[in-house]
């Protein structure tokens, strides 16, 4: 078995692919999107699409920040566990 560091280096770990919104929720989302799009004028539709694009970019950035915070927190917890050892159980 390769180390986790090697797996990360070679790009064999991509946790984002495993995270998928359940089909039922995606269908509801798409149905609402289609219903809304049908009511928009051409200008409103273009503005709405730009809004969606910007929102997706910001969401991706936010998810990266959350991921980094989670990894950092996990490393700090592991570090404290190794440093403190048995003292943590007192």
MOGISUL-V505501 format. One record per helix or strand. SS is the DSSP state (A for helix, B for strand). FROM is the first residue (numbers start at 0). TO is the last residue. If there is no record, write none. Layout:
{{SS	FROM	TO} {SS	FROM	TO}}
This chain:
{{A	3	8} {A	14	17} {A	22	38} {A	41	88}}
